[in-house]
Amino acid sequence: MRFVSILLALGLLVANPAFAFQDDTQQYYQSTDGSMVHRPTKHPSNHYGSETAVCRDGSHSYSHHHRGTCSHHGGVEEWED
């Protein structure tokens, strides 16, 4: 199982070299368009890209698409313009 995880991580590095410089790979996920997106955060930050929504639990989302945004955070409270 660990070998599979290593292979998947190497695949991410090849697919998106910028991903290699991220500090915590658990804080990112691969969007449906193939880009890496930071998971929702407790406090807003421009460091992770443009904030797109505020989740019902107060988290701030940086999702690139509406579908699935805030799905583990109670859904979308408010979309950002």
Z-matrix of the N, CA and C atoms (Angstrom, degrees):
N
C 1 1.449
C 2 1.530 1 110.41
N 3 1.325 2 116.72 1 -41.16
C 4 1.461 3 120.17 2 179.58
C 5 1.524 4 110.58 3 -63.11
N 6 1.338 5 116.03 4 -36.83
C 7 1.465 6 120.58 5 179.04
C 8 1.534 7 110.21 6 -61.54
N 9 1.332 8 116.88 7 -41.27
C 10 1.462 9 121.28 8 179.24
C 11 1.527 10 109.80 9 -63.53
N 12 1.324 11 117.51 10 -41.91
C 13 1.471 12 121.26 11 178.54
C 14 1.526 13 111.04 12 -61.11
N 15 1.315 14 116.35 13 -40.85
C 16 1.464 15 120.92 14 179.30
C 17 1.532 16 110.08 15 -64.83
N 18 1.315 17 117.07 16 -42.86
C 19 1.461 18 120.67 17 178.61
C 20 1.524 19 111.32 18 -63.27
N 21 1.327 20 117.29 19 -41.29
C 22 1.464 21 120.55 20 178.02
C 23 1.522 22 110.83 21 -63.70
N 24 1.326 23 117.44 22 -41.69
C 25 1.468 24 121.12 23 178.78
C 26 1.522 25 110.66 24 -63.37
N 27 1.321 26 117.31 25 -42.00
C 28 1.467 27 120.56 26 177.69
C 29 1.519 28 110.92 27 -64.08
N 30 1.328 29 116.94 28 -36.92
C 31 1.458 30 120.93 29 177.07
C 32 1.521 31 111.42 30 -62.23
N 33 1.331 32 117.08 31 -39.52
C 34 1.465 33 120.98 32 177.48
C 35 1.527 34 110.95 33 -64.81
N 36 1.317 35 116.83 34 -38.68
C 37 1.458 36 120.89 35 -179.91
C 38 1.523 37 111.37 36 -65.35
N 39 1.315 38 116.27 37 -39.20
C 40 1.455 39 120.40 38 179.58
C 41 1.530 40 109.89 39 -71.79
N 42 1.329 41 117.39 40 -41.49
C 43 1.460 42 121.61 41 -177.93
C 44 1.525 43 112.62 42 -69.88
N 45 1.334 44 116.99 43 -31.91
C 46 1.460 45 120.89 44 -176.35
C 47 1.527 46 108.60 45 -145.22
N 48 1.331 47 119.16 46 88.10
C 49 1.459 48 121.75 47 -176.45
C 50 1.520 49 114.08 48 -56.67
N 51 1.332 50 118.83 49 -29.94
C 52 1.471 51 120.60 50 179.17
C 53 1.513 52 110.46 51 -63.08
N 54 1.321 53 116.68 52 -26.79
C 55 1.459 54 121.79 53 179.61
C 56 1.531 55 111.24 54 -61.83
N 57 1.310 56 117.09 55 -28.48
C 58 1.465 57 121.46 56 -177.93
C 59 1.519 58 112.26 57 -62.80
N 60 1.316 59 117.75 58 -22.86
C 61 1.454 60 120.77 59 -176.37
C 62 1.521 61 113.23 60 -96.29
N 63 1.329 62 117.76 61 3.96
C 64 1.459 63 120.53 62 177.97
C 65 1.518 64 109.42 63 -76.18
N 66 1.337 65 116.12 64 141.30
C 67 1.461 66 121.35 65 -178.03
C 68 1.517 67 113.33 66 -70.49
N 69 1.330 68 118.02 67 -43.84
C 70 1.452 69 121.51 68 -173.42
C 71 1.517 70 109.78 69 -129.05
N 72 1.319 71 117.21 70 100.40
C 73 1.455 72 121.39 71 -175.48
C 74 1.521 73 112.47 72 -64.79
N 75 1.320 74 118.97 73 -20.00
C 76 1.458 75 121.27 74 178.90
C 77 1.529 76 111.55 75 -72.24
N 78 1.308 77 118.35 76 -13.49
C 79 1.464 78 121.79 77 -177.59
C 80 1.532 79 112.42 78 -90.49
N 81 1.317 80 118.34 79 1.46
C 82 1.456 81 122.54 80 -178.10
C 83 1.522 82 110.44 81 -125.08
N 84 1.316 83 115.72 82 154.14
C 85 1.458 84 120.79 83 172.99
C 86 1.528 85 108.20 84 -137.84
N 87 1.320 86 115.42 85 160.84
C 88 1.457 87 119.64 86 -179.75
C 89 1.521 88 109.00 87 -90.79
N 90 1.324 89 116.48 88 121.81
C 91 1.457 90 123.47 89 179.97
C 92 1.527 91 109.79 90 -71.76
N 93 1.320 92 116.07 91 166.20
C 94 1.463 93 120.04 92 179.32
C 95 1.520 94 112.35 93 -64.32
N 96 1.345 95 117.15 94 -20.43
C 97 1.469 96 119.75 95 177.19
C 98 1.530 97 111.97 96 -89.22
N 99 1.340 98 116.70 97 3.42
C 100 1.460 99 121.57 98 176.43
C 101 1.515 100 115.15 99 92.90
N 102 1.323 101 117.72 100 -7.67
C 103 1.467 102 120.35 101 -179.69
C 104 1.525 103 110.70 102 -84.29
N 105 1.324 104 116.24 103 158.72
C 106 1.456 105 121.29 104 177.83
C 107 1.525 106 109.13 105 -90.64
N 108 1.330 107 116.37 106 133.00
C 109 1.460 108 122.84 107 -176.28
C 110 1.521 109 108.69 108 -126.20
N 111 1.323 110 116.70 109 136.22
C 112 1.463 111 120.55 110 176.85
C 113 1.520 112 109.24 111 -71.91
N 114 1.314 113 115.48 112 139.34
C 115 1.464 114 120.17 113 177.17
C 116 1.529 115 109.68 114 -66.02
N 117 1.343 116 117.94 115 159.97
C 118 1.466 117 119.65 116 178.38
C 119 1.524 118 111.93 117 -53.69
N 120 1.331 119 114.59 118 145.02
C 121 1.463 120 121.05 119 -179.20
C 122 1.524 121 110.13 120 -118.53
N 123 1.317 122 115.39 121 159.47
C 124 1.466 123 120.52 122 179.61
C 125 1.531 124 111.10 123 -70.01
N 126 1.322 125 117.06 124 -34.74
C 127 1.461 126 122.16 125 -179.18
C 128 1.526 127 108.70 126 -121.94
N 129 1.334 128 118.46 127 142.91
C 130 1.470 129 120.41 128 179.81
C 131 1.526 130 111.54 129 -66.45
N 132 1.328 131 115.45 130 147.72
C 133 1.462 132 120.67 131 178.75
C 134 1.521 133 109.63 132 -153.07
N 135 1.316 134 117.77 133 128.12
C 136 1.463 135 121.43 134 176.04
C 137 1.520 136 111.57 135 -72.15
N 138 1.323 137 117.31 136 -11.92
C 139 1.460 138 122.59 137 -179.15
C 140 1.536 139 111.75 138 -62.12
N 141 1.329 140 117.65 139 -27.02
C 142 1.464 141 121.60 140 -174.88
C 143 1.524 142 113.15 141 -99.79
N 144 1.310 143 117.99 142 6.34
C 145 1.451 144 121.83 143 -176.98
C 146 1.516 145 109.59 144 110.12
N 147 1.297 146 116.41 145 -173.04
C 148 1.455 147 120.69 146 -178.84
C 149 1.523 148 110.62 147 -75.60
N 150 1.308 149 115.62 148 134.08
C 151 1.460 150 120.55 149 175.77
C 152 1.522 151 107.50 150 -71.39
N 153 1.333 152 117.99 151 130.99
C 154 1.461 153 121.10 152 -177.22
C 155 1.518 154 113.23 153 -109.22
N 156 1.330 155 117.49 154 -21.77
C 157 1.458 156 119.68 155 -177.72
C 158 1.527 157 110.17 156 -160.10
N 159 1.330 158 113.87 157 158.66
C 160 1.462 159 121.05 158 170.04
C 161 1.523 160 105.42 159 -110.85
N 162 1.326 161 116.34 160 127.60
C 163 1.456 162 121.67 161 -178.88
C 164 1.535 163 110.57 162 -82.23
N 165 1.324 164 116.29 163 161.60
C 166 1.468 165 121.23 164 -179.15
C 167 1.522 166 113.30 165 -63.00
N 168 1.331 167 117.73 166 -23.46
C 169 1.467 168 119.25 167 177.40
C 170 1.529 169 111.96 168 -88.64
N 171 1.352 170 116.89 169 6.25
C 172 1.461 171 121.33 170 178.70
C 173 1.517 172 114.37 171 92.90
N 174 1.333 173 118.07 172 -4.43
C 175 1.464 174 121.59 173 178.35
C 176 1.521 175 110.36 174 -70.05
N 177 1.318 176 116.32 175 157.19
C 178 1.463 177 123.00 176 179.68
C 179 1.523 178 108.24 177 -111.70
N 180 1.337 179 116.21 178 124.88
C 181 1.462 180 122.08 179 -174.97
C 182 1.520 181 111.32 180 -101.17
N 183 1.335 182 115.59 181 148.83
C 184 1.461 183 123.74 182 178.30
C 185 1.530 184 110.08 183 -120.95
N 186 1.326 185 116.13 184 21.35
C 187 1.458 186 123.49 185 -176.64
C 188 1.523 187 111.53 186 -57.50
N 189 1.323 188 116.19 187 147.38
C 190 1.463 189 121.36 188 178.77
C 191 1.526 190 112.12 189 -91.90
N 192 1.324 191 117.82 190 -12.99
C 193 1.463 192 122.80 191 -176.94
C 194 1.523 193 109.75 192 -137.05
N 195 1.321 194 116.81 193 152.56
C 196 1.461 195 120.92 194 179.84
C 197 1.530 196 112.18 195 -69.13
N 198 1.311 197 117.24 196 -38.74
C 199 1.462 198 121.01 197 -175.33
C 200 1.535 199 110.78 198 -63.34
N 201 1.307 200 115.81 199 122.44
C 202 1.461 201 121.49 200 176.87
C 203 1.518 202 114.78 201 85.81
N 204 1.327 203 117.49 202 -4.85
C 205 1.463 204 120.38 203 -179.32
C 206 1.526 205 109.79 204 -61.87
N 207 1.310 206 116.70 205 130.69
C 208 1.470 207 124.48 206 178.51
C 209 1.531 208 112.54 207 63.82
N 210 1.322 209 117.84 208 21.64
C 211 1.468 210 120.69 209 -175.27
C 212 1.526 211 113.22 210 -61.67
N 213 1.311 212 117.93 211 -28.22
C 214 1.469 213 120.72 212 178.00
C 215 1.523 214 111.54 213 -103.30
N 216 1.325 215 115.64 214 15.14
C 217 1.469 216 120.97 215 -176.81
C 218 1.525 217 111.67 216 -131.08
N 219 1.332 218 116.25 217 25.98
C 220 1.457 219 120.69 218 175.48
C 221 1.512 220 115.42 219 86.47
N 222 1.325 221 118.03 220 7.06
C 223 1.455 222 121.38 221 -178.13
C 224 1.517 223 112.01 222 90.95
N 225 1.313 224 115.38 223 -179.78
C 226 1.469 225 121.24 224 -176.82
C 227 1.525 226 110.21 225 -87.55
N 228 1.312 227 115.47 226 128.00
C 229 1.466 228 122.10 227 173.67
C 230 1.522 229 109.57 228 -85.47
N 231 1.345 230 115.66 229 -44.80
C 232 1.463 231 120.59 230 -175.41
C 233 1.516 232 109.77 231 -153.91
N 234 1.338 233 117.44 232 132.97
C 235 1.450 234 122.96 233 174.08
C 236 1.515 235 108.84 234 -85.55
N 237 1.323 236 117.45 235 139.31
C 238 1.452 237 122.31 236 176.32
C 239 1.526 238 108.82 237 -86.91
N 240 1.308 239 117.56 238 149.25
C 241 1.470 240 121.61 239 179.51
C 242 1.496 241 111.18 240 -88.27
